[in-house]
Amino acid sequence: MSKFKNSEKVFEIKGLSQAVVIPFENQKMIILSGQIPLNKQGELVGNDVATQSIQIFENIKSILETCGATLNDIVKLGIFITDISQIAGYREARDQFINLDMPPTSTLVEVKGLFRNDVFVEIEAVAML
């Protein structure tokens, strides 16, 4: 049976779970909601893509830990960025967190906007254990 999870270390938004854990025989899949650059108190962290991405990956790490997983278990990333010219800042931040020898699959899309004008990037993740 699927289990919906939230990390106490990440700001909770009413109306959504941070992750769902889906069992498959001897494995489980963890699907994370899109993560944004808010700290535990709900405050925006960073006014650039690189800093915001670091906060997002910290949030992803905390959520995965709550589910018994690590960043190395990520198999897919989905990145939504409001300005594709800022991709270098995202990559710089990402490379501090993912396994560069075996990186996850990834899709990056430039979007017109996210839920707030001061949020420049949102990242969703799928992990397998």
C-alpha positions in Angstrom: 0.0 0.0 0.0 1.3 3.5 -0.9 2.4 5.7 2.0 2.3 9.5 1.8 5.2 11.2 3.7 6.3 14.6 4.8 9.7 15.6 6.4 9.7 17.6 9.5 12.7 19.5 8.1 10.9 20.9 5.1 8.1 23.5 5.1 4.7 21.8 4.6 2.2 23.2 2.2 -1.4 22.4 2.9 -3.1 20.2 0.3 -0.1 18.1 -0.8 2.2 15.5 0.4 5.9 16.0 -0.1 6.3 12.3 -1.2 4.6 9.1 -1.8 6.3 5.7 -1.4 4.9 3.0 -3.6 6.0 -0.6 -2.9 6.9 -2.9 -5.8 7.8 -6.5 -4.8 11.2 -6.1 -3.2 11.6 -2.4 -4.2 9.8 0.8 -3.6 9.4 3.9 -5.7 9.4 7.4 -4.1 7.8 10.2 -6.0 8.4 13.7 -4.7 6.2 16.7 -5.3 7.9 19.6 -7.0 10.2 21.2 -4.4 10.7 25.0 -4.1 13.4 27.1 -2.3 11.6 27.5 1.0 13.3 26.7 4.3 11.5 25.0 7.2 10.0 28.3 8.3 8.5 28.9 4.8 10.9 31.7 4.0 12.3 32.0 0.5 16.0 31.2 0.3 18.1 32.9 -2.4 17.4 35.5 -5.2 19.2 33.5 -7.9 18.9 30.1 -9.5 22.0 28.6 -7.9 21.1 29.5 -4.3 17.5 28.5 -4.8 18.6 25.1 -6.3 20.8 24.4 -3.3 17.9 24.9 -0.9 15.7 22.7 -3.1 18.2 19.9 -3.1 18.5 20.2 0.7 14.7 19.8 0.9 14.8 16.8 -1.5 17.6 15.3 0.6 15.5 15.7 3.8 12.4 14.3 2.3 14.2 11.3 0.9 15.8 10.6 4.3 12.3 10.6 5.8 11.5 7.9 3.3 14.6 5.9 4.0 16.4 6.9 0.8 19.3 9.1 -0.2 20.1 11.4 -3.1 22.0 8.5 -4.7 18.6 6.7 -5.1 17.2 9.4 -7.4 16.5 8.0 -10.9 14.7 11.0 -12.5 14.7 14.7 -12.0 12.3 17.2 -13.5 13.4 20.8 -13.5 11.3 23.8 -14.2 13.2 27.1 -14.6 11.9 30.5 -15.5 15.1 31.6 -17.4 17.0 29.0 -19.3 20.0 31.3 -19.5 20.5 30.6 -15.8 21.1 26.9 -16.4 24.7 27.1 -15.3 23.7 28.1 -11.8 21.3 25.2 -11.6 24.0 22.7 -12.8 26.6 24.1 -10.4 24.2 23.5 -7.5 23.0 20.1 -8.8 26.5 18.8 -9.1 27.0 19.3 -5.3 24.2 16.8 -4.6 23.9 14.1 -7.3 26.1 11.2 -8.1 28.1 12.5 -11.1 29.4 9.0 -12.0 25.8 7.7 -12.3 23.6 10.7 -12.7 19.8 10.3 -12.8 17.8 10.9 -16.0 16.6 14.4 -16.3 14.2 16.8 -18.1 14.7 20.5 -17.9 11.9 22.9 -19.1 11.8 26.6 -19.3 8.5 27.9 -18.0 6.8 31.3 -18.2 6.4 31.4 -14.4 6.0 29.4 -11.2 3.6 29.9 -8.3 5.5 33.1 -7.1 7.4 35.6 -9.1 10.5 35.3 -6.7 10.7 31.5 -7.3 13.0 30.8 -10.3 13.2 27.1 -10.1 11.2 24.0 -9.0 12.5 20.5 -9.0 10.7 17.2 -8.8 12.4 13.8 -8.2 11.7 10.1 -8.4 13.8 7.6 -6.4 14.0 3.8 -6.3 15.0 1.7 -3.4 
